[in-house]
Amino acid sequence: MIDGLLLDTCIFSELRKSRTDPGVVSWMQGLRPDEAFLSALTIGEIRRGVELHRAKDAAAATALVHQHTVVTRNLADFERSGANTLNPFS
């Protein structure tokens, strides 16, 4: 059972663009505030402006432990982890 959605950095970054992907915007508008989460790792990536490979592994582990789905454009980054993933980009 999936308990929540763990948003990857690329999703958060997409929402900050002036020209966002319509699929991501539409998908986000359908969410309840209590079902989408940011990890401390994602916040760190945003602050540093960099994506770290180890952070992806830790994000996948976080999603697995909390039974969340990782929401990302970068499905291949999480493929081997066993975490559930979702790509809302159109």
PyMOL Python script that loads the backbone (N, CA, C, O; Angstrom):
from pymol import cmd

cmd.read_pdbstr("""\
ATOM      1  N   MET A   1       0.842  -1.184   0.000  1.00  0.00           N
ATOM      2  CA  MET A   1       0.000   0.000   0.000  1.00  0.00           C
ATOM      3  C   MET A   1       0.887   1.247   0.000  1.00  0.00           C
ATOM      4  O   MET A   1       1.864   1.306   0.747  1.00  0.00           O
ATOM      5  N   ILE A   2       0.565   2.224  -0.811  1.00  0.00           N
ATOM      6  CA  ILE A   2       1.307   3.471  -0.900  1.00  0.00           C
ATOM      7  C   ILE A   2       0.677   4.475   0.061  1.00  0.00           C
ATOM      8  O   ILE A   2      -0.536   4.685   0.058  1.00  0.00           O
ATOM      9  N   ASP A   3       1.524   5.087   0.881  1.00  0.00           N
ATOM     10  CA  ASP A   3       1.041   5.995   1.911  1.00  0.00           C
ATOM     11  C   ASP A   3       1.212   7.466   1.558  1.00  0.00           C
ATOM     12  O   ASP A   3       0.565   8.318   2.165  1.00  0.00           O
ATOM     13  N   GLY A   4       2.068   7.785   0.591  1.00  0.00           N
ATOM     14  CA  GLY A   4       2.294   9.182   0.234  1.00  0.00           C
ATOM     15  C   GLY A   4       3.169   9.277  -0.999  1.00  0.00           C
ATOM     16  O   GLY A   4       3.595   8.264  -1.554  1.00  0.00           O
ATOM     17  N   LEU A   5       3.429  10.499  -1.420  1.00  0.00           N
ATOM     18  CA  LEU A   5       4.223  10.763  -2.612  1.00  0.00           C
ATOM     19  C   LEU A   5       5.429  11.603  -2.223  1.00  0.00           C
ATOM     20  O   LEU A   5       5.279  12.714  -1.715  1.00  0.00           O
ATOM     21  N   LEU A   6       6.612  11.080  -2.457  1.00  0.00           N
ATOM     22  CA  LEU A   6       7.856  11.775  -2.150  1.00  0.00           C
ATOM     23  C   LEU A   6       8.341  12.453  -3.426  1.00  0.00           C
ATOM     24  O   LEU A   6       8.768  11.781  -4.365  1.00  0.00           O
ATOM     25  N   LEU A   7       8.276  13.781  -3.461  1.00  0.00           N
ATOM     26  CA  LEU A   7       8.605  14.526  -4.680  1.00  0.00           C
ATOM     27  C   LEU A   7      10.111  14.656  -4.845  1.00  0.00           C
ATOM     28  O   LEU A   7      10.807  15.116  -3.940  1.00  0.00           O
ATOM     29  N   ASP A   8      10.605  14.249  -5.998  1.00  0.00           N
ATOM     30  CA  ASP A   8      12.018  14.381  -6.321  1.00  0.00           C
ATOM     31  C   ASP A   8      12.311  15.846  -6.658  1.00  0.00           C
ATOM     32  O   ASP A   8      11.397  16.622  -6.938  1.00  0.00           O
ATOM     33  N   THR A   9      13.583  16.211  -6.628  1.00  0.00           N
ATOM     34  CA  THR A   9      14.005  17.582  -6.887  1.00  0.00           C
ATOM     35  C   THR A   9      13.515  18.094  -8.235  1.00  0.00           C
ATOM     36  O   THR A   9      13.141  19.261  -8.348  1.00  0.00           O
ATOM     37  N   CYS A  10      13.507  17.244  -9.259  1.00  0.00           N
ATOM     38  CA  CYS A  10      13.100  17.698 -10.587  1.00  0.00           C
ATOM     39  C   CYS A  10      11.636  18.131 -10.619  1.00  0.00           C
ATOM     40  O   CYS A  10      11.273  18.993 -11.420  1.00  0.00           O
ATOM     41  N   ILE A  11      10.792  17.558  -9.771  1.00  0.00           N
ATOM     42  CA  ILE A  11       9.385  17.954  -9.719  1.00  0.00           C
ATOM     43  C   ILE A  11       9.268  19.339  -9.097  1.00  0.00           C
ATOM     44  O   ILE A  11       8.585  20.212  -9.632  1.00  0.00           O
ATOM     45  N   PHE A  12       9.932  19.535  -7.976  1.00  0.00           N
ATOM     46  CA  PHE A  12       9.921  20.841  -7.315  1.00  0.00           C
ATOM     47  C   PHE A  12      10.495  21.910  -8.247  1.00  0.00           C
ATOM     48  O   PHE A  12       9.941  23.004  -8.359  1.00  0.00           O
ATOM     49  N   SER A  13      11.593  21.593  -8.904  1.00  0.00           N
ATOM     50  CA  SER A  13      12.234  22.538  -9.824  1.00  0.00           C
ATOM     51  C   SER A  13      11.319  22.882 -10.987  1.00  0.00           C
ATOM     52  O   SER A  13      11.255  24.036 -11.410  1.00  0.00           O
ATOM     53  N   GLU A  14      10.617  21.895 -11.500  1.00  0.00           N
ATOM     54  CA  GLU A  14       9.696  22.125 -12.622  1.00  0.00           C
ATOM     55  C   GLU A  14       8.621  23.135 -12.243  1.00  0.00           C
ATOM     56  O   GLU A  14       8.248  23.981 -13.055  1.00  0.00           O
ATOM     57  N   LEU A  15       8.124  23.051 -11.023  1.00  0.00           N
ATOM     58  CA  LEU A  15       7.049  23.938 -10.587  1.00  0.00           C
ATOM     59  C   LEU A  15       7.521  25.378 -10.409  1.00  0.00           C
ATOM     60  O   LEU A  15       6.705  26.298 -10.353  1.00  0.00           O
ATOM     61  N   ARG A  16       8.822  25.573 -10.321  1.00  0.00           N
ATOM     62  CA  ARG A  16       9.377  26.923 -10.161  1.00  0.00           C
ATOM     63  C   ARG A  16       9.683  27.586 -11.502  1.00  0.00           C
ATOM     64  O   ARG A  16      10.017  28.771 -11.531  1.00  0.00           O
ATOM     65  N   LYS A  17       9.581  26.867 -12.592  1.00  0.00           N
ATOM     66  CA  LYS A  17       9.882  27.415 -13.917  1.00  0.00           C
ATOM     67  C   LYS A  17       8.762  28.341 -14.385  1.00  0.00           C
ATOM     68  O   LYS A  17       7.614  28.213 -13.959  1.00  0.00           O
ATOM     69  N   SER A  18       9.111  29.270 -15.264  1.00  0.00           N
ATOM     70  CA  SER A  18       8.087  30.152 -15.828  1.00  0.00           C
ATOM     71  C   SER A  18       7.220  29.403 -16.855  1.00  0.00           C
ATOM     72  O   SER A  18       6.047  29.729 -17.033  1.00  0.00           O
ATOM     73  N   ARG A  19       7.801  28.403 -17.523  1.00  0.00           N
ATOM     74  CA  ARG A  19       7.053  27.583 -18.484  1.00  0.00           C
ATOM     75  C   ARG A  19       7.078  26.138 -17.996  1.00  0.00           C
ATOM     76  O   ARG A  19       7.963  25.362 -18.358  1.00  0.00           O
ATOM     77  N   THR A  20       6.112  25.796 -17.186  1.00  0.00           N
ATOM     78  CA  THR A  20       6.084  24.458 -16.597  1.00  0.00           C
ATOM     79  C   THR A  20       5.424  23.452 -17.527  1.00  0.00           C
ATOM     80  O   THR A  20       4.643  23.808 -18.410  1.00  0.00           O
ATOM     81  N   ASP A  21       5.755  22.199 -17.307  1.00  0.00           N
ATOM     82  CA  ASP A  21       5.144  21.107 -18.057  1.00  0.00           C
ATOM     83  C   ASP A  21       3.676  21.011 -17.635  1.00  0.00           C
ATOM     84  O   ASP A  21       3.392  20.891 -16.444  1.00  0.00           O
ATOM     85  N   PRO A  22       2.737  21.061 -18.589  1.00  0.00           N
ATOM     86  CA  PRO A  22       1.318  21.023 -18.235  1.00  0.00           C
ATOM     87  C   PRO A  22       0.897  19.737 -17.518  1.00  0.00           C
ATOM     88  O   PRO A  22      -0.015  19.752 -16.691  1.00  0.00           O
ATOM     89  N   GLY A  23       1.560  18.639 -17.836  1.00  0.00           N
ATOM     90  CA  GLY A  23       1.224  17.383 -17.159  1.00  0.00           C
ATOM     91  C   GLY A  23       1.559  17.425 -15.679  1.00  0.00           C
ATOM     92  O   GLY A  23       0.804  16.915 -14.851  1.00  0.00           O
ATOM     93  N   VAL A  24       2.688  18.031 -15.346  1.00  0.00           N
ATOM     94  CA  VAL A  24       3.089  18.138 -13.945  1.00  0.00           C
ATOM     95  C   VAL A  24       2.139  19.067 -13.199  1.00  0.00           C
ATOM     96  O   VAL A  24       1.710  18.754 -12.088  1.00  0.00           O
ATOM     97  N   VAL A  25       1.811  20.201 -13.798  1.00  0.00           N
ATOM     98  CA  VAL A  25       0.905  21.161 -13.161  1.00  0.00           C
ATOM     99  C   VAL A  25      -0.454  20.516 -12.912  1.00  0.00           C
ATOM    100  O   VAL A  25      -1.011  20.620 -11.819  1.00  0.00           O
ATOM    101  N   SER A  26      -0.975  19.859 -13.923  1.00  0.00           N
ATOM    102  CA  SER A  26      -2.282  19.195 -13.804  1.00  0.00           C
ATOM    103  C   SER A  26      -2.246  18.125 -12.720  1.00  0.00           C
ATOM    104  O   SER A  26      -3.162  18.021 -11.904  1.00  0.00           O
ATOM    105  N   TRP A  27      -1.189  17.341 -12.722  1.00  0.00           N
ATOM    106  CA  TRP A  27      -1.061  16.272 -11.733  1.00  0.00           C
ATOM    107  C   TRP A  27      -0.983  16.844 -10.321  1.00  0.00           C
ATOM    108  O   TRP A  27      -1.633  16.334  -9.409  1.00  0.00           O
ATOM    109  N   MET A  28      -0.185  17.908 -10.134  1.00  0.00           N
ATOM    110  CA  MET A  28      -0.036  18.509  -8.807  1.00  0.00           C
ATOM    111  C   MET A  28      -1.346  19.116  -8.312  1.00  0.00           C
ATOM    112  O   MET A  28      -1.652  19.050  -7.122  1.00  0.00           O
ATOM    113  N   GLN A  29      -2.110  19.701  -9.215  1.00  0.00           N
ATOM    114  CA  GLN A  29      -3.388  20.305  -8.829  1.00  0.00           C
ATOM    115  C   GLN A  29      -4.382  19.272  -8.311  1.00  0.00           C
ATOM    116  O   GLN A  29      -5.309  19.612  -7.577  1.00  0.00           O
ATOM    117  N   GLY A  30      -4.191  18.025  -8.690  1.00  0.00           N
ATOM    118  CA  GLY A  30      -5.081  16.960  -8.233  1.00  0.00           C
ATOM    119  C   GLY A  30      -4.695  16.352  -6.890  1.00  0.00           C
ATOM    120  O   GLY A  30      -5.386  15.467  -6.384  1.00  0.00           O
ATOM    121  N   LEU A  31      -3.593  16.823  -6.312  1.00  0.00           N
ATOM    122  CA  LEU A  31      -3.127  16.265  -5.037  1.00  0.00           C
ATOM    123  C   LEU A  31      -3.733  16.977  -3.841  1.00  0.00           C
ATOM    124  O   LEU A  31      -4.051  18.165  -3.898  1.00  0.00           O
ATOM    125  N   ARG A  32      -3.883  16.238  -2.771  1.00  0.00           N
ATOM    126  CA  ARG A  32      -4.222  16.838  -1.477  1.00  0.00           C
ATOM    127  C   ARG A  32      -2.905  17.248  -0.811  1.00  0.00           C
ATOM    128  O   ARG A  32      -1.887  16.583  -1.003  1.00  0.00           O
ATOM    129  N   PRO A  33      -2.912  18.318  -0.042  1.00  0.00           N
ATOM    130  CA  PRO A  33      -1.671  18.765   0.609  1.00  0.00           C
ATOM    131  C   PRO A  33      -1.032  17.719   1.525  1.00  0.00           C
ATOM    132  O   PRO A  33       0.182  17.733   1.728  1.00  0.00           O
ATOM    133  N   ASP A  34      -1.831  16.828   2.069  1.00  0.00           N
ATOM    134  CA  ASP A  34      -1.296  15.854   3.019  1.00  0.00           C
ATOM    135  C   ASP A  34      -0.745  14.591   2.357  1.00  0.00           C
ATOM    136  O   ASP A  34      -0.355  13.657   3.057  1.00  0.00           O
ATOM    137  N   GLU A  35      -0.705  14.542   1.022  1.00  0.00           N
ATOM    138  CA  GLU A  35      -0.184  13.331   0.383  1.00  0.00           C
ATOM    139  C   GLU A  35       1.134  13.535  -0.352  1.00  0.00           C
ATOM    140  O   GLU A  35       1.703  12.567  -0.856  1.00  0.00           O
ATOM    141  N   ALA A  36       1.637  14.765  -0.427  1.00  0.00           N
ATOM    142  CA  ALA A  36       2.903  15.039  -1.117  1.00  0.00           C
ATOM    143  C   ALA A  36       3.944  15.509  -0.101  1.00  0.00           C
ATOM    144  O   ALA A  36       3.661  16.340   0.763  1.00  0.00           O
ATOM    145  N   PHE A  37       5.164  14.954  -0.224  1.00  0.00           N
ATOM    146  CA  PHE A  37       6.221  15.249   0.743  1.00  0.00           C
ATOM    147  C   PHE A  37       7.519  15.600   0.029  1.00  0.00           C
ATOM    148  O   PHE A  37       7.777  15.128  -1.078  1.00  0.00           O
ATOM    149  N   LEU A  38       8.334  16.434   0.673  1.00  0.00           N
ATOM    150  CA  LEU A  38       9.706  16.705   0.249  1.00  0.00           C
ATOM    151  C   LEU A  38      10.619  16.112   1.311  1.00  0.00           C
ATOM    152  O   LEU A  38      10.351  16.246   2.505  1.00  0.00           O
ATOM    153  N   SER A  39      11.686  15.464   0.889  1.00  0.00           N
ATOM    154  CA  SER A  39      12.642  14.945   1.859  1.00  0.00           C
ATOM    155  C   SER A  39      13.658  16.037   2.194  1.00  0.00           C
ATOM    156  O   SER A  39      13.821  16.997   1.442  1.00  0.00           O
ATOM    157  N   ALA A  40      14.331  15.880   3.318  1.00  0.00           N
ATOM    158  CA  ALA A  40      15.403  16.806   3.687  1.00  0.00           C
ATOM    159  C   ALA A  40      16.489  16.800   2.616  1.00  0.00           C
ATOM    160  O   ALA A  40      17.147  17.816   2.391  1.00  0.00           O
ATOM    161  N   LEU A  41      16.676  15.664   1.958  1.00  0.00           N
ATOM    162  CA  LEU A  41      17.676  15.569   0.889  1.00  0.00           C
ATOM    163  C   LEU A  41      17.304  16.449  -0.299  1.00  0.00           C
ATOM    164  O   LEU A  41      18.169  17.102  -0.884  1.00  0.00           O
ATOM    165  N   THR A  42      16.041  16.469  -0.652  1.00  0.00           N
ATOM    166  CA  THR A  42      15.586  17.310  -1.753  1.00  0.00           C
ATOM    167  C   THR A  42      15.775  18.780  -1.402  1.00  0.00           C
ATOM    168  O   THR A  42      16.219  19.567  -2.238  1.00  0.00           O
ATOM    169  N   ILE A  43      15.446  19.148  -0.187  1.00  0.00           N
ATOM    170  CA  ILE A  43      15.640  20.534   0.254  1.00  0.00           C
ATOM    171  C   ILE A  43      17.115  20.903   0.185  1.00  0.00           C
ATOM    172  O   ILE A  43      17.460  22.010  -0.230  1.00  0.00           O
ATOM    173  N   GLY A  44      17.989  19.983   0.588  1.00  0.00           N
ATOM    174  CA  GLY A  44      19.426  20.222   0.490  1.00  0.00           C
ATOM    175  C   GLY A  44      19.880  20.390  -0.952  1.00  0.00           C
ATOM    176  O   GLY A  44      20.704  21.257  -1.246  1.00  0.00           O
ATOM    177  N   GLU A  45      19.349  19.565  -1.854  1.00  0.00           N
ATOM    178  CA  GLU A  45      19.701  19.679  -3.276  1.00  0.00           C
ATOM    179  C   GLU A  45      19.262  21.032  -3.826  1.00  0.00           C
ATOM    180  O   GLU A  45      19.987  21.657  -4.601  1.00  0.00           O
ATOM    181  N   ILE A  46      18.082  21.482  -3.427  1.00  0.00           N
ATOM    182  CA  ILE A  46      17.568  22.767  -3.896  1.00  0.00           C
ATOM    183  C   ILE A  46      18.466  23.898  -3.380  1.00  0.00           C
ATOM    184  O   ILE A  46      18.803  24.815  -4.129  1.00  0.00           O
ATOM    185  N   ARG A  47      18.843  23.833  -2.133  1.00  0.00           N
ATOM    186  CA  ARG A  47      19.714  24.866  -1.559  1.00  0.00           C
ATOM    187  C   ARG A  47      21.069  24.899  -2.240  1.00  0.00           C
ATOM    188  O   ARG A  47      21.609  25.978  -2.484  1.00  0.00           O
ATOM    189  N   ARG A  48      21.621  23.752  -2.547  1.00  0.00           N
ATOM    190  CA  ARG A  48      22.941  23.683  -3.170  1.00  0.00           C
ATOM    191  C   ARG A  48      22.888  23.846  -4.684  1.00  0.00           C
ATOM    192  O   ARG A  48      23.888  24.182  -5.318  1.00  0.00           O
ATOM    193  N   GLY A  49      21.711  23.604  -5.256  1.00  0.00           N
ATOM    194  CA  GLY A  49      21.573  23.702  -6.705  1.00  0.00           C
ATOM    195  C   GLY A  49      22.210  22.535  -7.440  1.00  0.00           C
ATOM    196  O   GLY A  49      22.536  22.641  -8.622  1.00  0.00           O
ATOM    197  N   VAL A  50      22.389  21.415  -6.733  1.00  0.00           N
ATOM    198  CA  VAL A  50      23.042  20.257  -7.337  1.00  0.00           C
ATOM    199  C   VAL A  50      22.244  19.004  -7.020  1.00  0.00           C
ATOM    200  O   VAL A  50      21.576  18.926  -5.989  1.00  0.00           O
ATOM    201  N   GLU A  51      22.320  18.022  -7.917  1.00  0.00           N
ATOM    202  CA  GLU A  51      21.753  16.710  -7.622  1.00  0.00           C
ATOM    203  C   GLU A  51      22.886  15.763  -7.296  1.00  0.00           C
ATOM    204  O   GLU A  51      23.838  15.639  -8.067  1.00  0.00           O
ATOM    205  N   LEU A  52      22.793  15.102  -6.177  1.00  0.00           N
ATOM    206  CA  LEU A  52      23.818  14.165  -5.745  1.00  0.00           C
ATOM    207  C   LEU A  52      23.309  12.742  -5.906  1.00  0.00           C
ATOM    208  O   LEU A  52      22.180  12.432  -5.526  1.00  0.00           O
ATOM    209  N   HIS A  53      24.159  11.866  -6.478  1.00  0.00           N
ATOM    210  CA  HIS A  53      23.748  10.481  -6.711  1.00  0.00           C
ATOM    211  C   HIS A  53      23.391   9.774  -5.403  1.00  0.00           C
ATOM    212  O   HIS A  53      22.409   9.034  -5.347  1.00  0.00           O
ATOM    213  N   ARG A  54      24.177   9.995  -4.358  1.00  0.00           N
ATOM    214  CA  ARG A  54      23.881   9.341  -3.072  1.00  0.00           C
ATOM    215  C   ARG A  54      22.555   9.820  -2.505  1.00  0.00           C
ATOM    216  O   ARG A  54      21.867   9.069  -1.814  1.00  0.00           O
ATOM    217  N   ALA A  55      22.196  11.052  -2.789  1.00  0.00           N
ATOM    218  CA  ALA A  55      20.915  11.567  -2.311  1.00  0.00           C
ATOM    219  C   ALA A  55      19.762  10.789  -2.940  1.00  0.00           C
ATOM    220  O   ALA A  55      18.732  10.583  -2.298  1.00  0.00           O
ATOM    221  N   LYS A  56      19.928  10.357  -4.189  1.00  0.00           N
ATOM    222  CA  LYS A  56      18.884   9.559  -4.842  1.00  0.00           C
ATOM    223  C   LYS A  56      18.699   8.235  -4.129  1.00  0.00           C
ATOM    224  O   LYS A  56      17.571   7.788  -3.920  1.00  0.00           O
ATOM    225  N   ASP A  57      19.811   7.604  -3.753  1.00  0.00           N
ATOM    226  CA  ASP A  57      19.730   6.332  -3.028  1.00  0.00           C
ATOM    227  C   ASP A  57      19.024   6.520  -1.695  1.00  0.00           C
ATOM    228  O   ASP A  57      18.191   5.704  -1.300  1.00  0.00           O
ATOM    229  N   ALA A  58      19.364   7.600  -1.005  1.00  0.00           N
ATOM    230  CA  ALA A  58      18.737   7.873   0.294  1.00  0.00           C
ATOM    231  C   ALA A  58      17.261   8.206   0.124  1.00  0.00           C
ATOM    232  O   ALA A  58      16.438   7.806   0.948  1.00  0.00           O
ATOM    233  N   ALA A  59      16.917   8.932  -0.932  1.00  0.00           N
ATOM    234  CA  ALA A  59      15.509   9.243  -1.193  1.00  0.00           C
ATOM    235  C   ALA A  59      14.722   7.971  -1.473  1.00  0.00           C
ATOM    236  O   ALA A  59      13.596   7.816  -1.001  1.00  0.00           O
ATOM    237  N   ALA A  60      15.309   7.065  -2.238  1.00  0.00           N
ATOM    238  CA  ALA A  60      14.645   5.791  -2.524  1.00  0.00           C
ATOM    239  C   ALA A  60      14.443   4.996  -1.238  1.00  0.00           C
ATOM    240  O   ALA A  60      13.387   4.399  -1.030  1.00  0.00           O
ATOM    241  N   ALA A  61      15.454   4.991  -0.383  1.00  0.00           N
ATOM    242  CA  ALA A  61      15.343   4.285   0.897  1.00  0.00           C
ATOM    243  C   ALA A  61      14.247   4.900   1.763  1.00  0.00           C
ATOM    244  O   ALA A  61      13.481   4.185   2.408  1.00  0.00           O
ATOM    245  N   THR A  62      14.178   6.228   1.771  1.00  0.00           N
ATOM    246  CA  THR A  62      13.132   6.924   2.530  1.00  0.00           C
ATOM    247  C   THR A  62      11.756   6.536   2.020  1.00  0.00           C
ATOM    248  O   THR A  62      10.847   6.266   2.805  1.00  0.00           O
ATOM    249  N   ALA A  63      11.607   6.510   0.713  1.00  0.00           N
ATOM    250  CA  ALA A  63      10.320   6.139   0.120  1.00  0.00           C
ATOM    251  C   ALA A  63       9.946   4.702   0.482  1.00  0.00           C
ATOM    252  O   ALA A  63       8.791   4.417   0.797  1.00  0.00           O
ATOM    253  N   LEU A  64      10.912   3.814   0.437  1.00  0.00           N
ATOM    254  CA  LEU A  64      10.642   2.411   0.779  1.00  0.00           C
ATOM    255  C   LEU A  64      10.222   2.261   2.238  1.00  0.00           C
ATOM    256  O   LEU A  64       9.264   1.549   2.540  1.00  0.00           O
ATOM    257  N   VAL A  65      10.931   2.923   3.136  1.00  0.00           N
ATOM    258  CA  VAL A  65      10.641   2.809   4.575  1.00  0.00           C
ATOM    259  C   VAL A  65       9.255   3.359   4.904  1.00  0.00           C
ATOM    260  O   VAL A  65       8.528   2.785   5.716  1.00  0.00           O
ATOM    261  N   HIS A  66       8.897   4.469   4.271  1.00  0.00           N
ATOM    262  CA  HIS A  66       7.623   5.126   4.582  1.00  0.00           C
ATOM    263  C   HIS A  66       6.500   4.745   3.625  1.00  0.00           C
ATOM    264  O   HIS A  66       5.401   5.296   3.697  1.00  0.00           O
ATOM    265  N   GLN A  67       6.777   3.803   2.730  1.00  0.00           N
ATOM    266  CA  GLN A  67       5.796   3.333   1.748  1.00  0.00           C
ATOM    267  C   GLN A  67       5.258   4.479   0.895  1.00  0.00           C
ATOM    268  O   GLN A  67       4.056   4.575   0.646  1.00  0.00           O
ATOM    269  N   HIS A  68       6.177   5.351   0.450  1.00  0.00           N
ATOM    270  CA  HIS A  68       5.833   6.452  -0.440  1.00  0.00           C
ATOM    271  C   HIS A  68       6.198   6.069  -1.874  1.00  0.00           C
ATOM    272  O   HIS A  68       6.977   5.144  -2.103  1.00  0.00           O
ATOM    273  N   THR A  69       5.636   6.778  -2.812  1.00  0.00           N
ATOM    274  CA  THR A  69       6.006   6.680  -4.214  1.00  0.00           C
ATOM    275  C   THR A  69       6.891   7.867  -4.543  1.00  0.00           C
ATOM    276  O   THR A  69       6.552   8.999  -4.199  1.00  0.00           O
ATOM    277  N   VAL A  70       8.010   7.635  -5.196  1.00  0.00           N
ATOM    278  CA  VAL A  70       8.896   8.722  -5.608  1.00  0.00           C
ATOM    279  C   VAL A  70       8.353   9.314  -6.904  1.00  0.00           C
ATOM    280  O   VAL A  70       8.193   8.609  -7.900  1.00  0.00           O
ATOM    281  N   VAL A  71       8.070  10.619  -6.882  1.00  0.00           N
ATOM    282  CA  VAL A  71       7.558  11.304  -8.057  1.00  0.00           C
ATOM    283  C   VAL A  71       8.730  12.014  -8.719  1.00  0.00           C
ATOM    284  O   VAL A  71       9.325  12.918  -8.132  1.00  0.00           O
ATOM    285  N   THR A  72       9.064  11.603  -9.951  1.00  0.00           N
ATOM    286  CA  THR A  72      10.265  12.093 -10.610  1.00  0.00           C
ATOM    287  C   THR A  72      10.160  11.976 -12.117  1.00  0.00           C
ATOM    288  O   THR A  72       9.376  11.184 -12.639  1.00  0.00           O
ATOM    289  N   ARG A  73      10.945  12.759 -12.797  1.00  0.00           N
ATOM    290  CA  ARG A  73      11.103  12.598 -14.251  1.00  0.00           C
ATOM    291  C   ARG A  73      12.188  11.557 -14.505  1.00  0.00           C
ATOM    292  O   ARG A  73      12.223  10.921 -15.558  1.00  0.00           O
ATOM    293  N   ASN A  74      13.060  11.397 -13.537  1.00  0.00           N
ATOM    294  CA  ASN A  74      14.253  10.566 -13.666  1.00  0.00           C
ATOM    295  C   ASN A  74      13.998   9.141 -13.166  1.00  0.00           C
ATOM    296  O   ASN A  74      14.607   8.708 -12.187  1.00  0.00           O
ATOM    297  N   LEU A  75      13.118   8.427 -13.823  1.00  0.00           N
ATOM    298  CA  LEU A  75      12.740   7.081 -13.384  1.00  0.00           C
ATOM    299  C   LEU A  75      13.942   6.140 -13.299  1.00  0.00           C
ATOM    300  O   LEU A  75      14.011   5.305 -12.397  1.00  0.00           O
ATOM    301  N   ALA A  76      14.874   6.268 -14.219  1.00  0.00           N
ATOM    302  CA  ALA A  76      16.036   5.377 -14.238  1.00  0.00           C
ATOM    303  C   ALA A  76      16.881   5.516 -12.967  1.00  0.00           C
ATOM    304  O   ALA A  76      17.534   4.560 -12.550  1.00  0.00           O
ATOM    305  N   ASP A  77      16.869   6.704 -12.351  1.00  0.00           N
ATOM    306  CA  ASP A  77      17.640   6.918 -11.123  1.00  0.00           C
ATOM    307  C   ASP A  77      17.146   6.041  -9.978  1.00  0.00           C
ATOM    308  O   ASP A  77      17.898   5.752  -9.047  1.00  0.00           O
ATOM    309  N   PHE A  78      15.891   5.618 -10.042  1.00  0.00           N
ATOM    310  CA  PHE A  78      15.288   4.867  -8.941  1.00  0.00           C
ATOM    311  C   PHE A  78      14.943   3.434  -9.314  1.00  0.00           C
ATOM    312  O   PHE A  78      14.463   2.671  -8.477  1.00  0.00           O
ATOM    313  N   GLU A  79      15.183   3.069 -10.558  1.00  0.00           N
ATOM    314  CA  GLU A  79      14.758   1.774 -11.091  1.00  0.00           C
ATOM    315  C   GLU A  79      15.237   0.584 -10.259  1.00  0.00           C
ATOM    316  O   GLU A  79      14.449  -0.302  -9.931  1.00  0.00           O
ATOM    317  N   ARG A  80      16.514   0.563  -9.922  1.00  0.00           N
ATOM    318  CA  ARG A  80      17.079  -0.592  -9.206  1.00  0.00           C
ATOM    319  C   ARG A  80      16.764  -0.597  -7.717  1.00  0.00           C
ATOM    320  O   ARG A  80      17.015  -1.596  -7.043  1.00  0.00           O
ATOM    321  N   SER A  81      16.226   0.485  -7.193  1.00  0.00           N
ATOM    322  CA  SER A  81      15.992   0.590  -5.751  1.00  0.00           C
ATOM    323  C   SER A  81      14.811  -0.250  -5.275  1.00  0.00           C
ATOM    324  O   SER A  81      14.765  -0.662  -4.116  1.00  0.00           O
ATOM    325  N   GLY A  82      13.865  -0.500  -6.161  1.00  0.00           N
ATOM    326  CA  GLY A  82      12.656  -1.204  -5.754  1.00  0.00           C
ATOM    327  C   GLY A  82      11.556  -0.267  -5.277  1.00  0.00           C
ATOM    328  O   GLY A  82      10.454  -0.713  -4.957  1.00  0.00           O
ATOM    329  N   ALA A  83      11.854   1.043  -5.227  1.00  0.00           N
ATOM    330  CA  ALA A  83      10.839   2.016  -4.813  1.00  0.00           C
ATOM    331  C   ALA A  83       9.821   2.202  -5.939  1.00  0.00           C
ATOM    332  O   ALA A  83      10.174   2.155  -7.117  1.00  0.00           O
ATOM    333  N   ASN A  84       8.574   2.411  -5.574  1.00  0.00           N
ATOM    334  CA  ASN A  84       7.551   2.741  -6.560  1.00  0.00           C
ATOM    335  C   ASN A  84       7.835   4.139  -7.094  1.00  0.00           C
ATOM    336  O   ASN A  84       8.245   5.021  -6.339  1.00  0.00           O
ATOM    337  N   THR A  85       7.623   4.343  -8.380  1.00  0.00           N
ATOM    338  CA  THR A  85       7.876   5.648  -8.996  1.00  0.00           C
ATOM    339  C   THR A  85       6.684   6.083  -9.839  1.00  0.00           C
ATOM    340  O   THR A  85       5.857   5.273 -10.255  1.00  0.00           O
ATOM    341  N   LEU A  86       6.626   7.397 -10.076  1.00  0.00           N
ATOM    342  CA  LEU A  86       5.575   7.973 -10.897  1.00  0.00           C
ATOM    343  C   LEU A  86       6.173   9.153 -11.641  1.00  0.00           C
ATOM    344  O   LEU A  86       6.843   9.989 -11.035  1.00  0.00           O
ATOM    345  N   ASN A  87       5.943   9.234 -12.946  1.00  0.00           N
ATOM    346  CA  ASN A  87       6.411  10.339 -13.769  1.00  0.00           C
ATOM    347  C   ASN A  87       5.196  11.123 -14.254  1.00  0.00           C
ATOM    348  O   ASN A  87       4.469  10.636 -15.119  1.00  0.00           O
ATOM    349  N   PRO A  88       4.948  12.346 -13.713  1.00  0.00           N
ATOM    350  CA  PRO A  88       3.778  13.112 -14.115  1.00  0.00           C
ATOM    351  C   PRO A  88       4.010  13.979 -15.346  1.00  0.00           C
ATOM    352  O   PRO A  88       3.093  14.674 -15.785  1.00  0.00           O
ATOM    353  N   PHE A  89       5.219  13.955 -15.916  1.00  0.00           N
ATOM    354  CA  PHE A  89       5.489  14.768 -17.092  1.00  0.00           C
ATOM    355  C   PHE A  89       4.722  14.222 -18.284  1.00  0.00           C
ATOM    356  O   PHE A  89       4.581  13.011 -18.454  1.00  0.00           O
ATOM    357  N   SER A  90       4.224  15.146 -19.113  1.00  0.00           N
ATOM    358  CA  SER A  90       3.437  14.707 -20.276  1.00  0.00           C
ATOM    359  C   SER A  90       4.335  14.403 -21.449  1.00  0.00           C
ATOM    360  O   SER A  90       3.851  14.021 -22.514  1.00  0.00           O
TER     361      SER A  90
END
""", "prot")
cmd.dss("prot")
cmd.show_as("cartoon", "prot")
cmd.util.cbc("prot")
cmd.orient("prot")
